[in-house]
Amino acid sequence: MSTLAEIEKAIKQLPPAQWMEIRRWMDAHAPEEATTDAPVPAAGKLPDFLARQKARFGGRVLADSQAVLDDIRAERF
């Protein structure tokens, strides 16, 4: 049995109240590269924010950031 399988088996046997303790410990001891989900863009290259905005809002022009937030909230509910 591999070490990972043993760890998984042990975690499954823990009471749910201790799962968060395990998670906090892992977060505190995780290697730096394991904490990022998204790839890091190359130096000097930024994401295309204008393309994101156009994909989300099309050609609509919104007056201010509050209008953007209200628009997003309205679509959620």
Secondary structure, DSSP 4 states (H G I P E B T S, - for coil): --HHHHHHHHHHHS-GGGHHHHHHHHHHH--GGGG--SPPPPTT----HHHHHHHHHTT---SSHHHHHHHHHHHH-
